[in-house]
Amino acid sequence: MRTFNKAIVDQDATQLLHAFTFISDLCNDNNLRSFVLTYPHFSQALTDAMKDVDNLCKINPDDAGEPEHMIDCLRNALKFLTVLVNLDLYSLRCHHGHVVCICMKASRVCLPEALELFAAIVVQYRDEGCLPKELLSVINDGLPALLVPPALEPGKAGLQWLQVVGALCESIETQERVLQEVSPDTFEDTLYSVLQYTSQNGPVGLEASQQGVVVACRAALSLAPLHNTWSITLNRILAHHQVRKFLCAGLTSSNGTRRRQILQLIKHHYFPSDQMNQVFGESVQSVSDIPSSGGPLEGGGGGGGGEGAESWCAPRLQPAQEHAVDRLVAALTEALHTGKISDIATSSVMELYGYKMTCLEQRLHSHTVALQGASEHMASLQHSLAMLQATNSSQQDVLYTTQMQNEKHKKTIEELHKQLEDAETTLRGFRAKLAAERLDKESQKDNLQKEFKAQLLNIESEMKAREREAEERLKQAEAETKAVQKKLEQQMNKNSELAGVLIKFEERVKQRDKKLEEAAAAEAALRRESEHKDTLIKQLEKTVAERENRLYQVTSQLEEMKRVQEMVAKLMSKSSATPTS
C-alpha cells in the first residue's frame, strides 16, 4: 500500500504495475492470501489514496505531456483497486461509493478496467440480494454512461461490459435499469464481437470466451422472464453454434470454477428442459465414455449434477465404485433419451441430493483435517508440558540452592549487625570531635566576617570615587554629543537646500519631458500629414496613370479612325474612278 500511494502521488506507472503484480500474486497464492486478508490498514491507506486517484482521473491525457504514461498510470491503479475489491473485505465497503465515482470518471479513458472494477463492486452484494441505498443512488446517476456498449473495439472491452450487465442483473433494483438502457440486439452483438475477438488469442482467449458465454447466458436467463424480446434473444444465443460449443467445452473442461458456474445455471433451473437438451444433448454421446467428465455432462442433461460435483471435489473412487457410477450414469442417460425421466424437477432433486452429499463429504474432509491439526496441536502441547515439567524440576533445584544461600546470608547479616554496633560507637566519638571542630570554625567565621566588612568599606569608597570620575566623563560626552548634533543640524539644512535644488531640477526635467512629448506629438502629426500626402500623391499618380492610359487608348482609336478614313477615301476614289472608265 505504501508503494501504491507513493506511485499515485508521483504518477509512476512502473511502480503502480509492480504494486498490482505483487498484490495479485499474493492473492493468487493460497498460502499467502490469508496474510493479505488479515492486513489491518487497508481502509486507512485506501482513504489516503482515494483523493490522489480522483485527481488522476480528472487529468486530461491529451493536455498532459505524455498521454500514454498517464493512461498507463490510471489503468494500473484501476487494476490494483480491482484486486482489493475482489478480496471482499467488509472494511472496504465504505469506499465503494467513491470507487464507483472513479469508475465513471475513468471510463472515458480506460473503459475495460473501469468496467471490470465496477462489476467487481456490484458482485460483492450478490449474496445480499440488494445494493445499499447510498451506492444505488451513485450507480443510478452513472448507469446510462456505463451501460452504453463499447463502440470502438467492442471485442476488447465487451467482456467487461457483459460482466457489468450480468452483475447488475443480480439485483432487482438494477434489473429495470438494464431493461431500459440495454437493448437485446446490442447485447447479442457485443457477445459475438467478444467471441470473434477472443478467438484470436489462443488458450487465454478460449478461457475469456467461456467466461463471456457464461456471463451472457446468466444475464439473458435472468432477463428473459421479464420481457419477451429477451427470451427471443436467449433462444438465438443458445442456438448459436459457438455458444453451444463453449458451454459444452466449459462443462467438460478441467477448470472446476467454470464447471461449477455452468452447473449452478442448470441447478437453479435457469435453463428450460428443451434448451438443456438442445444445448448439452449433442455432447452426451461423445463424452459418456469418459469416467471423470461423465458426471458433469449428465448434470448438463439434468440428471447427474451430484456426480459432476464429486468429480472435482471428492477424492478418487475405487475401481468397482467407478464402474457402478458409470453404469448408473449410463442408465440415467438412456432413461433421459427414451423419455422416462420427463420431469426436470425430479432430476434436479436427485442432483441436489448428490450436491449435498458432496458438500457433506467436503465438510467431513475439512473436519478430519481439523482433527489431524488438533491432534498435532495436542502432541505439541504434550511436548511443551514435558518441557515445562523439566523446567519445573530445574526450578525446584534452583529454589533449594537459593534457600541454602539465604541461610548463609542470614549468618552474614548477623555478623554485619555486630559490625554496625561497633561502627555506631566509633561514630559517636567522631561526632564529639566534629562538635569541637565546629566551635573552632565558628570563631574563624567571626574573624573572617570582620575582615570582610573592612574590605567592603574600602571597596565602597573606591566605587564612589569611580562614580565621580564616570559622571565627569558623562558630562564631557554630553557636551561632545551636543556639538555633533549642531553639526548634524547644519548638515540637515544643507540637505534641505539640496533637496529644494533637486526638486527644481526635477521640475525642469518634467518641463523638458513635456516639451519632448509635445515635440513627439507634433512629429507624429507631421508624419501622419506626410503619410496622408503620400497617399494622396499615390492616388493622384494612379489617376494620372489611368488618364494616360485612357489618352493612349483615345489616340490609338483616333489613329485607327484616320486609317479607316484613309481606307474609305481610297475606296471612294477607286469607286469614282471605275464609272468614269
KEGU-153710 format. One line per field, with one value per residue (C-alpha): residue number from 1; residue in three letters; z, x, y. Coordinates in nm, 3 decimals, decimal comma. Each point is the difference from the previous one (the first is absolute). Layout:
<nodes>
pos: c(NUM_...)
code: c(ALA_...)
z: c(Z_...)
x: c(X_...)
y: c(Y_...)
</nodes>
This chain:
<nodes>
pos: c(1_2_3_4_5_6_7_8_9_10_11_12_13_14_15_16_17_18_19_20_21_22_23_24_25_26_27_28_29_30_31_32_33_34_35_36_37_38_39_40_41_42_43_44_45_46_47_48_49_50_51_52_53_54_55_56_57_58_59_60_61_62_63_64_65_66_67_68_69_70_71_72_73_74_75_76_77_78_79_80_81_82_83_84_85_86_87_88_89_90_91_92_93_94_95_96_97_98_99_100_101_102_103_104_105_106_107_108_109_110_111_112_113_114_115_116_117_118_119_120_121_122_123_124_125_126_127_128_129_130_131_132_133_134_135_136_137_138_139_140_141_142_143_144_145_146_147_148_149_150_151_152_153_154_155_156_157_158_159_160_161_162_163_164_165_166_167_168_169_170_171_172_173_174_175_176_177_178_179_180_181_182_183_184_185_186_187_188_189_190_191_192_193_194_195_196_197_198_199_200_201_202_203_204_205_206_207_208_209_210_211_212_213_214_215_216_217_218_219_220_221_222_223_224_225_226_227_228_229_230_231_232_233_234_235_236_237_238_239_240_241_242_243_244_245_246_247_248_249_250_251_252_253_254_255_256_257_258_259_260_261_262_263_264_265_266_267_268_269_270_271_272_273_274_275_276_277_278_279_280_281_282_283_284_285_286_287_288_289_290_291_292_293_294_295_296_297_298_299_300_301_302_303_304_305_306_307_308_309_310_311_312_313_314_315_316_317_318_319_320_321_322_323_324_325_326_327_328_329_330_331_332_333_334_335_336_337_338_339_340_341_342_343_344_345_346_347_348_349_350_351_352_353_354_355_356_357_358_359_360_361_362_363_364_365_366_367_368_369_370_371_372_373_374_375_376_377_378_379_380_381_382_383_384_385_386_387_388_389_390_391_392_393_394_395_396_397_398_399_400_401_402_403_404_405_406_407_408_409_410_411_412_413_414_415_416_417_418_419_420_421_422_423_424_425_426_427_428_429_430_431_432_433_434_435_436_437_438_439_440_441_442_443_444_445_446_447_448_449_450_451_452_453_454_455_456_457_458_459_460_461_462_463_464_465_466_467_468_469_470_471_472_473_474_475_476_477_478_479_480_481_482_483_484_485_486_487_488_489_490_491_492_493_494_495_496_497_498_499_500_501_502_503_504_505_506_507_508_509_510_511_512_513_514_515_516_517_518_519_520_521_522_523_524_525_526_527_528_529_530_531_532_533_534_535_536_537_538_539_540_541_542_543_544_545_546_547_548_549_550_551_552_553_554_555_556_557_558_559_560_561_562_563_564_565_566_567_568_569_570_571_572_573_574_575_576_577_578_579_580_581)
code: c(MET_ARG_THR_PHE_ASN_LYS_ALA_ILE_VAL_ASP_GLN_ASP_ALA_THR_GLN_LEU_LEU_HIS_ALA_PHE_THR_PHE_ILE_SER_ASP_LEU_CYS_ASN_ASP_ASN_ASN_LEU_ARG_SER_PHE_VAL_LEU_THR_TYR_PRO_HIS_PHE_SER_GLN_ALA_LEU_THR_ASP_ALA_MET_LYS_ASP_VAL_ASP_ASN_LEU_CYS_LYS_ILE_ASN_PRO_ASP_ASP_ALA_GLY_GLU_PRO_GLU_HIS_MET_ILE_ASP_CYS_LEU_ARG_ASN_ALA_LEU_LYS_PHE_LEU_THR_VAL_LEU_VAL_ASN_LEU_ASP_LEU_TYR_SER_LEU_ARG_CYS_HIS_HIS_GLY_HIS_VAL_VAL_CYS_ILE_CYS_MET_LYS_ALA_SER_ARG_VAL_CYS_LEU_PRO_GLU_ALA_LEU_GLU_LEU_PHE_ALA_ALA_ILE_VAL_VAL_GLN_TYR_ARG_ASP_GLU_GLY_CYS_LEU_PRO_LYS_GLU_LEU_LEU_SER_VAL_ILE_ASN_ASP_GLY_LEU_PRO_ALA_LEU_LEU_VAL_PRO_PRO_ALA_LEU_GLU_PRO_GLY_LYS_ALA_GLY_LEU_GLN_TRP_LEU_GLN_VAL_VAL_GLY_ALA_LEU_CYS_GLU_SER_ILE_GLU_THR_GLN_GLU_ARG_VAL_LEU_GLN_GLU_VAL_SER_PRO_ASP_THR_PHE_GLU_ASP_THR_LEU_TYR_SER_VAL_LEU_GLN_TYR_THR_SER_GLN_ASN_GLY_PRO_VAL_GLY_LEU_GLU_ALA_SER_GLN_GLN_GLY_VAL_VAL_VAL_ALA_CYS_ARG_ALA_ALA_LEU_SER_LEU_ALA_PRO_LEU_HIS_ASN_THR_TRP_SER_ILE_THR_LEU_ASN_ARG_ILE_LEU_ALA_HIS_HIS_GLN_VAL_ARG_LYS_PHE_LEU_CYS_ALA_GLY_LEU_THR_SER_SER_ASN_GLY_THR_ARG_ARG_ARG_GLN_ILE_LEU_GLN_LEU_ILE_LYS_HIS_HIS_TYR_PHE_PRO_SER_ASP_GLN_MET_ASN_GLN_VAL_PHE_GLY_GLU_SER_VAL_GLN_SER_VAL_SER_ASP_ILE_PRO_SER_SER_GLY_GLY_PRO_LEU_GLU_GLY_GLY_GLY_GLY_GLY_GLY_GLY_GLY_GLU_GLY_ALA_GLU_SER_TRP_CYS_ALA_PRO_ARG_LEU_GLN_PRO_ALA_GLN_GLU_HIS_ALA_VAL_ASP_ARG_LEU_VAL_ALA_ALA_LEU_THR_GLU_ALA_LEU_HIS_THR_GLY_LYS_ILE_SER_ASP_ILE_ALA_THR_SER_SER_VAL_MET_GLU_LEU_TYR_GLY_TYR_LYS_MET_THR_CYS_LEU_GLU_GLN_ARG_LEU_HIS_SER_HIS_THR_VAL_ALA_LEU_GLN_GLY_ALA_SER_GLU_HIS_MET_ALA_SER_LEU_GLN_HIS_SER_LEU_ALA_MET_LEU_GLN_ALA_THR_ASN_SER_SER_GLN_GLN_ASP_VAL_LEU_TYR_THR_THR_GLN_MET_GLN_ASN_GLU_LYS_HIS_LYS_LYS_THR_ILE_GLU_GLU_LEU_HIS_LYS_GLN_LEU_GLU_ASP_ALA_GLU_THR_THR_LEU_ARG_GLY_PHE_ARG_ALA_LYS_LEU_ALA_ALA_GLU_ARG_LEU_ASP_LYS_GLU_SER_GLN_LYS_ASP_ASN_LEU_GLN_LYS_GLU_PHE_LYS_ALA_GLN_LEU_LEU_ASN_ILE_GLU_SER_GLU_MET_LYS_ALA_ARG_GLU_ARG_GLU_ALA_GLU_GLU_ARG_LEU_LYS_GLN_ALA_GLU_ALA_GLU_THR_LYS_ALA_VAL_GLN_LYS_LYS_LEU_GLU_GLN_GLN_MET_ASN_LYS_ASN_SER_GLU_LEU_ALA_GLY_VAL_LEU_ILE_LYS_PHE_GLU_GLU_ARG_VAL_LYS_GLN_ARG_ASP_LYS_LYS_LEU_GLU_GLU_ALA_ALA_ALA_ALA_GLU_ALA_ALA_LEU_ARG_ARG_GLU_SER_GLU_HIS_LYS_ASP_THR_LEU_ILE_LYS_GLN_LEU_GLU_LYS_THR_VAL_ALA_GLU_ARG_GLU_ASN_ARG_LEU_TYR_GLN_VAL_THR_SER_GLN_LEU_GLU_GLU_MET_LYS_ARG_VAL_GLN_GLU_MET_VAL_ALA_LYS_LEU_MET_SER_LYS_SER_SER_ALA_THR_PRO_THR_SER)
z: c(0,000_0,064_-0,351_-0,147_0,184_-0,088_-0,365_-0,023_0,136_-0,230_-0,295_-0,054_-0,228_0,055_0,379_-0,033_-0,222_0,257_0,279_-0,205_-0,094_0,358_0,165_-0,282_0,055_0,375_-0,048_-0,252_0,238_0,240_0,265_-0,001_-0,059_0,371_0,082_-0,248_0,145_0,355_-0,086_0,223_-0,174_-0,340_0,083_0,123_-0,286_-0,254_0,158_-0,048_-0,362_-0,113_-0,044_-0,208_-0,220_-0,048_-0,105_-0,241_-0,161_-0,043_-0,203_-0,374_-0,171_-0,314_0,205_0,176_-0,134_-0,027_-0,053_-0,019_0,334_0,168_-0,148_0,125_0,349_0,012_-0,146_0,256_0,285_-0,106_-0,020_0,351_0,134_-0,174_0,185_0,331_-0,069_-0,092_0,349_0,123_0,321_0,201_0,112_-0,362_-0,072_0,127_-0,301_-0,266_-0,074_-0,060_-0,210_-0,217_-0,063_-0,101_-0,241_-0,166_-0,039_-0,125_-0,251_-0,261_-0,003_0,131_-0,077_0,047_0,338_0,123_-0,099_0,166_0,325_-0,008_-0,055_0,287_0,235_-0,099_0,027_0,368_0,087_-0,194_0,314_0,166_-0,296_0,007_-0,015_0,278_-0,053_-0,010_-0,258_-0,199_-0,031_-0,127_-0,246_-0,136_-0,082_-0,209_-0,146_-0,333_-0,084_0,117_-0,171_-0,343_-0,187_-0,111_-0,355_-0,069_0,018_0,158_0,031_0,215_0,269_-0,073_0,257_0,279_-0,125_0,009_0,355_0,101_-0,153_0,164_0,339_-0,027_-0,089_0,340_0,181_-0,040_0,031_-0,298_-0,224_-0,106_-0,093_-0,207_-0,183_-0,073_-0,102_-0,172_-0,313_-0,070_-0,347_0,127_0,278_-0,254_-0,239_0,283_0,097_-0,358_-0,024_0,316_-0,141_-0,326_0,180_0,252_-0,267_-0,113_0,342_0,048_0,337_0,179_-0,255_0,039_0,376_-0,057_-0,255_0,247_0,267_-0,235_-0,106_0,363_0,102_-0,304_0,051_0,368_-0,078_-0,284_0,211_0,280_-0,241_-0,218_0,240_0,022_-0,373_-0,308_-0,215_0,245_-0,015_-0,380_0,032_0,244_-0,250_-0,273_0,227_0,105_-0,363_-0,099_-0,070_0,173_0,318_0,013_-0,070_0,282_0,249_-0,069_0,005_0,334_0,144_-0,094_0,067_0,291_0,134_0,311_0,038_-0,355_0,036_0,329_-0,161_-0,279_0,244_0,214_-0,303_-0,049_0,371_0,064_-0,300_-0,209_-0,313_-0,115_-0,070_-0,377_-0,014_0,217_-0,243_-0,290_0,141_0,192_-0,161_-0,298_0,212_0,225_-0,237_-0,062_0,366_0,171_-0,044_0,217_0,370_0,142_-0,205_-0,036_0,319_-0,103_-0,342_0,136_0,234_-0,320_-0,107_0,332_0,173_0,152_0,151_0,328_-0,180_-0,193_0,321_0,143_-0,299_0,113_0,371_0,133_0,004_-0,260_0,028_0,000_-0,344_0,096_0,117_-0,323_-0,209_0,208_-0,050_-0,375_-0,020_0,194_-0,229_-0,311_0,135_0,074_-0,348_-0,163_0,210_-0,091_-0,374_0,005_0,184_0,321_0,201_-0,112_0,306_0,024_0,368_0,090_-0,163_0,165_0,342_-0,067_-0,104_0,311_0,229_-0,173_0,039_0,372_0,038_-0,155_0,236_0,296_-0,124_-0,032_0,352_0,129_-0,175_0,154_0,343_-0,041_-0,102_0,304_0,220_-0,132_0,072_0,349_0,066_-0,118_0,221_0,291_-0,059_-0,003_0,324_0,162_-0,111_0,144_0,324_0,029_-0,061_0,272_0,243_-0,070_0,054_0,321_0,143_-0,089_0,165_0,317_0,007_-0,039_0,286_0,232_-0,081_0,061_0,343_0,093_-0,116_0,209_0,317_-0,079_-0,058_0,341_0,173_-0,189_0,096_0,372_-0,035_-0,178_0,289_0,245_-0,226_-0,019_0,380_0,008_-0,274_0,202_0,301_-0,222_-0,160_0,339_0,059_-0,342_0,078_0,315_-0,205_-0,260_0,268_0,114_-0,357_-0,059_0,294_-0,149_-0,341_0,146_0,167_-0,328_-0,180_0,239_-0,068_-0,375_0,011_0,174_-0,264_-0,281_0,145_0,001_-0,359_-0,103_0,145_-0,201_-0,315_0,052_0,028_-0,318_-0,178_0,099_-0,142_-0,324_-0,019_0,020_-0,279_-0,209_0,051_-0,121_-0,305_-0,065_0,010_-0,254_-0,222_0,019_-0,107_-0,292_-0,101_0,003_-0,234_-0,228_0,001_-0,107_-0,287_-0,092_-0,004_-0,229_-0,226_0,001_-0,107_-0,284_-0,095_-0,002_-0,228_-0,228_0,004_-0,110_-0,280_-0,096_-0,005_-0,229_-0,222_-0,012_-0,096_-0,282_-0,109_0,004_-0,208_-0,249_-0,007_-0,072_-0,278_-0,138_0,012_-0,177_-0,259_-0,042_-0,039_-0,256_-0,180_0,000_-0,139_-0,270_-0,080_-0,028_-0,230_-0,209_-0,019_-0,097_-0,266_-0,122_-0,031_-0,188_-0,230_-0,065_-0,073_-0,235_-0,169_-0,044_-0,149_-0,230_-0,111_-0,063_-0,196_-0,202_-0,077_-0,107_-0,208_-0,159_-0,078_-0,148_-0,214_-0,119_-0,085_-0,186_-0,200_-0,087_-0,101_-0,222_-0,160_-0,051_-0,153_-0,230_-0,099_-0,062_-0,205_-0,208_-0,052_-0,096_-0,246_-0,149_-0,025_-0,170_-0,242_-0,114_-0,140_-0,185_-0,174)
x: c(0,000_0,292_0,133_-0,348_-0,055_0,347_-0,036_-0,340_0,147_0,306_-0,214_0,247_-0,156_0,283_-0,035_-0,379_0,050_0,239_-0,252_-0,280_0,202_0,126_-0,345_-0,148_0,264_-0,062_-0,376_0,042_0,225_-0,219_0,274_0,047_-0,358_-0,082_0,272_-0,153_-0,349_0,122_0,188_-0,166_0,096_-0,170_-0,281_0,222_0,249_-0,284_-0,151_0,332_0,027_-0,357_0,055_0,315_-0,173_-0,290_0,243_0,161_-0,341_-0,058_0,320_-0,068_0,260_-0,006_0,108_0,279_0,354_-0,003_-0,359_0,096_0,180_-0,306_-0,229_0,233_0,001_-0,381_-0,030_0,238_-0,171_-0,340_0,142_0,144_-0,338_-0,171_0,223_-0,080_-0,375_0,011_0,134_-0,357_0,114_-0,283_0,225_0,036_-0,374_-0,009_0,218_-0,221_-0,197_0,319_0,148_-0,317_0,040_0,361_-0,120_-0,239_0,271_0,260_-0,233_0,072_0,372_0,031_-0,336_0,084_0,169_-0,273_-0,275_0,182_0,039_-0,367_-0,113_0,220_-0,167_-0,355_0,075_0,099_-0,370_-0,129_-0,061_-0,192_-0,238_-0,007_0,238_0,040_-0,204_0,305_0,172_-0,321_-0,048_0,357_-0,041_-0,331_0,166_0,272_-0,178_-0,105_0,366_0,130_-0,273_0,078_0,168_0,359_-0,011_0,376_0,147_-0,306_0,181_0,274_-0,225_-0,307_0,077_0,021_-0,322_-0,174_0,129_-0,151_-0,337_0,009_0,086_-0,282_-0,246_0,068_-0,185_-0,370_0,056_0,235_-0,176_-0,255_0,277_0,168_-0,328_-0,032_0,359_0,115_-0,165_0,011_0,148_0,299_0,048_0,009_0,229_0,242_0,013_0,080_0,266_0,160_-0,001_0,155_0,267_0,098_0,019_0,331_0,174_0,063_-0,066_-0,045_-0,261_-0,175_-0,030_-0,130_-0,253_-0,135_-0,025_-0,184_-0,245_-0,076_-0,051_-0,217_-0,216_-0,049_-0,101_-0,232_-0,159_-0,072_-0,151_-0,196_-0,298_-0,032_-0,042_-0,088_0,280_0,260_-0,144_0,026_0,358_0,076_-0,125_0,217_0,307_-0,050_-0,050_0,334_0,254_0,291_-0,203_-0,100_0,358_0,144_-0,269_0,068_0,377_-0,025_-0,218_0,252_0,319_0,241_-0,079_-0,206_-0,119_-0,138_-0,174_-0,149_-0,137_-0,171_-0,137_-0,140_-0,189_-0,149_-0,050_-0,209_-0,229_0,122_-0,006_-0,335_0,007_-0,035_0,291_0,215_-0,062_0,071_0,324_0,152_-0,165_0,233_0,311_-0,142_0,083_0,357_0,091_-0,193_0,298_0,226_-0,048_0,147_-0,216_-0,315_-0,149_0,002_-0,134_-0,296_-0,050_-0,034_-0,278_-0,174_0,059_0,350_0,115_0,108_0,244_0,133_0,073_0,170_0,232_0,200_-0,086_0,009_0,309_0,055_-0,245_0,087_-0,013_-0,314_-0,172_0,099_-0,152_-0,319_-0,018_0,059_-0,284_-0,228_0,089_-0,058_-0,339_-0,097_0,102_-0,192_-0,306_0,037_0,022_-0,294_-0,213_-0,044_0,135_-0,242_-0,013_0,302_-0,074_0,052_0,342_0,085_-0,096_0,227_0,273_-0,060_0,032_0,322_0,126_-0,090_0,187_0,309_-0,035_-0,025_0,303_0,190_-0,106_0,104_0,333_0,049_-0,091_0,251_0,266_-0,093_0,013_0,346_0,107_-0,148_0,178_0,327_-0,070_-0,070_0,330_0,180_-0,179_0,107_0,356_-0,016_-0,145_0,296_0,232_-0,180_0,032_0,372_0,032_-0,207_0,242_0,294_-0,177_-0,051_0,375_0,061_-0,246_0,188_0,331_-0,151_-0,128_0,348_0,140_-0,263_0,120_0,356_-0,115_-0,177_0,328_0,179_-0,279_0,049_0,371_-0,075_-0,230_0,289_0,227_-0,269_-0,013_0,378_-0,030_-0,263_0,234_0,280_-0,248_-0,087_0,369_0,020_-0,306_0,168_0,306_-0,224_-0,166_0,339_0,102_-0,328_0,076_0,341_-0,155_-0,261_0,270_0,191_-0,321_-0,042_0,355_-0,048_-0,326_0,174_0,274_-0,259_-0,188_0,319_0,074_-0,359_0,038_0,319_-0,171_-0,296_0,230_0,179_-0,336_-0,111_0,320_-0,048_-0,362_0,119_0,249_-0,274_-0,233_0,270_0,060_-0,374_-0,019_0,283_-0,181_-0,320_0,187_0,152_-0,342_-0,145_0,277_-0,065_-0,375_0,076_0,210_-0,284_-0,249_0,227_0,034_-0,380_-0,044_0,244_-0,188_-0,332_0,152_0,132_-0,344_-0,157_0,253_-0,072_-0,374_0,054_0,221_-0,268_-0,259_0,227_0,045_-0,377_-0,048_0,259_-0,175_-0,328_0,166_0,149_-0,341_-0,157_0,278_-0,056_-0,374_0,067_0,244_-0,264_-0,255_0,247_0,066_-0,373_-0,035_0,296_-0,146_-0,337_0,169_0,192_-0,325_-0,155_0,302_-0,025_-0,372_0,072_0,274_-0,246_-0,260_0,267_0,106_-0,362_-0,058_0,319_-0,127_-0,333_0,180_0,212_-0,312_-0,170_0,303_0,019_-0,369_0,054_0,283_-0,220_-0,274_0,250_0,101_-0,360_-0,066_0,299_-0,125_-0,344_0,151_0,199_-0,306_-0,202_0,269_0,008_-0,376_-0,006_0,274_-0,177_-0,317_0,196_0,200)
y: c(0,000_0,237_-0,070_0,057_0,330_0,131_-0,104_0,173_0,323_-0,022_-0,123_-0,287_-0,262_-0,251_0,003_-0,032_-0,305_-0,150_0,061_-0,162_-0,309_-0,041_0,010_-0,212_-0,270_0,010_-0,042_-0,282_-0,196_-0,199_-0,006_0,379_0,114_-0,028_0,253_0,245_-0,050_0,064_0,321_0,266_0,326_-0,035_0,245_0,285_-0,040_-0,006_0,313_0,180_-0,116_0,072_0,375_-0,053_-0,260_0,243_0,273_-0,247_-0,060_0,375_0,051_0,011_-0,226_0,218_0,303_-0,193_-0,017_-0,383_-0,121_-0,370_0,027_0,154_-0,268_-0,277_0,155_0,008_-0,351_-0,154_0,189_-0,139_-0,354_0,037_0,119_-0,294_-0,247_0,174_-0,005_-0,370_-0,076_0,072_0,169_0,153_0,288_0,115_0,024_0,357_0,096_-0,165_0,319_0,200_-0,281_-0,010_0,375_-0,065_-0,274_0,244_0,265_-0,249_-0,170_0,270_-0,096_-0,360_-0,159_-0,374_0,049_0,238_-0,246_-0,291_0,197_0,105_-0,361_-0,119_0,252_-0,097_-0,375_0,046_0,049_-0,304_-0,208_0,285_0,033_0,381_0,293_0,261_0,315_0,230_-0,219_-0,042_0,377_0,042_-0,290_0,134_0,333_-0,163_-0,304_0,158_0,068_-0,339_-0,203_0,145_-0,289_0,069_0,131_0,006_-0,352_-0,164_-0,332_0,152_0,152_-0,211_-0,270_0,256_0,162_-0,340_-0,049_0,335_-0,090_-0,344_0,148_0,255_-0,278_-0,164_0,282_0,077_0,377_0,011_-0,255_0,263_0,242_-0,271_-0,066_0,372_0,074_-0,323_-0,131_-0,375_0,052_0,201_-0,257_-0,283_0,192_0,075_-0,368_-0,104_0,275_-0,137_-0,353_0,121_0,206_-0,271_-0,273_0,156_-0,018_-0,373_-0,171_0,332_0,101_-0,338_0,055_0,354_-0,132_-0,256_0,268_0,237_-0,274_-0,093_0,364_0,074_-0,310_0,079_0,360_-0,100_-0,275_0,248_0,256_-0,245_-0,035_0,380_0,072_-0,202_0,148_-0,126_-0,353_0,013_0,126_-0,282_-0,259_0,155_0,003_-0,364_-0,102_0,154_-0,272_0,177_0,059_-0,366_-0,107_0,216_-0,110_-0,368_0,058_0,182_-0,274_-0,270_0,200_-0,041_0,348_-0,071_0,359_0,015_-0,339_0,113_0,318_-0,193_-0,260_0,281_0,131_-0,348_-0,069_0,309_-0,075_0,288_-0,218_-0,139_-0,373_0,031_0,246_-0,229_-0,288_0,233_0,141_-0,292_-0,303_-0,004_-0,067_-0,276_-0,285_0,117_0,054_-0,282_-0,235_0,226_-0,084_0,316_0,238_-0,209_0,142_0,366_-0,083_-0,187_0,294_0,202_-0,236_0,053_-0,336_-0,024_0,330_-0,166_-0,233_0,301_0,185_-0,312_-0,026_0,303_0,025_-0,360_-0,227_-0,272_-0,294_-0,368_-0,176_-0,197_0,318_0,179_-0,281_0,020_0,377_-0,044_-0,253_0,236_0,291_-0,214_-0,110_0,360_0,119_-0,285_0,081_0,368_-0,073_-0,245_0,258_-0,196_0,293_0,267_0,220_0,228_0,070_-0,370_-0,008_0,331_-0,141_-0,297_0,240_0,212_-0,303_-0,096_0,356_-0,008_-0,330_0,156_0,297_-0,238_-0,192_0,327_0,098_-0,345_0,037_0,347_-0,140_-0,284_0,253_0,212_-0,313_-0,083_0,356_-0,021_-0,330_0,152_0,300_-0,239_-0,177_0,334_0,095_-0,329_0,064_0,352_-0,148_-0,237_0,293_0,197_-0,291_-0,017_0,373_-0,034_-0,258_0,223_0,293_-0,209_-0,069_0,370_0,069_-0,240_0,163_0,345_-0,114_-0,119_0,331_0,183_-0,178_0,099_0,357_0,001_-0,088_0,274_0,245_-0,080_0,062_0,326_0,106_-0,047_0,200_0,271_0,033_0,041_0,261_0,191_0,026_0,129_0,242_0,151_0,075_0,162_0,214_0,138_0,087_0,168_0,218_0,128_0,071_0,188_0,235_0,073_0,066_0,240_0,207_0,007_0,111_0,297_0,114_-0,035_0,199_0,289_-0,001_-0,013_0,301_0,207_-0,101_0,090_0,349_0,050_-0,127_0,237_0,301_-0,103_-0,045_0,351_0,148_-0,193_0,123_0,360_-0,059_-0,167_0,299_0,240_-0,217_-0,009_0,381_0,021_-0,254_0,206_0,313_-0,192_-0,136_0,354_0,116_-0,296_0,079_0,359_-0,132_-0,239_0,288_0,199_-0,303_-0,045_0,365_-0,058_-0,317_0,190_0,266_-0,272_-0,164_0,330_0,030_-0,361_0,068_0,299_-0,213_-0,270_0,263_0,116_-0,360_-0,050_0,318_-0,127_-0,338_0,177_0,197_-0,320_-0,167_0,300_-0,010_-0,375_0,061_0,274_-0,229_-0,277_0,247_0,108_-0,365_-0,061_0,305_-0,116_-0,352_0,151_0,212_-0,306_-0,191_0,298_0,015_-0,373_0,037_0,293_-0,201_-0,284_0,239_0,155_-0,346_-0,095_0,320_-0,059_-0,348_0,145_0,265_-0,267_-0,201_0,310_0,084_-0,358_0,014_0,331_-0,152_-0,293_0,244_0,182_-0,326_-0,089_0,342_-0,041_-0,343_0,142_0,284_-0,248_-0,213_0,309_0,104_-0,347_-0,010_0,342_-0,110_-0,315_0,165_0,262_-0,265)
</nodes>
